[in-house]
């Protein structure tokens, strides 16, 4: 899929998806005919599941 569709699935901007792909966080493919960035849903879904995991907040330090 194209950048716009991939960004919509992840709920981020197109530029964020491009940055993540350039950083190697999400696999990206190039269309050999026109050079467009392409993404596979099978690559986006695991990334989305990992990003959706809850974060355990740090406990506040006790005052002495």
C-alpha positions in Angstrom: 0.0 0.0 0.0 1.1 3.6 -0.5 2.2 5.9 2.3 -1.2 7.6 2.8 -2.9 4.3 3.4 -0.2 3.0 5.7 -0.2 6.2 7.7 -4.0 6.0 8.0 -3.8 2.4 9.4 -1.3 3.4 12.0 -3.0 6.7 12.8 0.1 8.9 12.1 1.1 11.5 9.6 2.6 10.5 6.3 5.9 12.2 7.2 6.0 10.1 10.5 5.6 6.9 8.5 8.3 8.0 6.1 10.6 8.8 9.0 10.0 5.4 10.7 10.7 3.6 7.4 13.9 5.6 6.9 15.0 4.7 10.5 14.3 1.0 9.8 11.5 0.7 12.3 9.0 -0.4 9.6 10.0 -2.3 6.5 9.5 -0.4 3.3 9.6 -1.4 -0.3 10.1 0.7 -3.4 8.1 0.4 -6.6 10.7 -0.2 -9.2 8.7 1.6 -11.9 8.3 4.9 -10.1 10.2 4.7 -6.8 7.2 5.2 -4.6 7.4 3.9 -1.0 5.2 0.9 -0.5 4.2 -0.9 2.7 2.7 -4.3 3.5 -0.2 -4.7 5.9 1.6 -7.7 7.3 4.5 -5.4 8.3 2.3 -2.7 9.8 0.1 -4.8 12.0 2.8 -6.2 14.3 4.2 -2.6 14.6 0.7 -1.4 15.6 0.2 -4.2 18.1 3.6 -3.4 19.8 2.9 0.4 19.9 -0.5 -0.3 21.4 0.9 -2.1 24.5 0.2 -0.2 27.7 3.2 1.4 29.3 3.8 0.8 33.0 4.2 4.2 34.7 7.2 4.7 37.0 6.3 4.9 40.7 6.7 8.3 42.3 9.5 8.5 44.8 8.5 8.7 48.4 9.4 11.9 50.2 11.6 11.6 53.3 
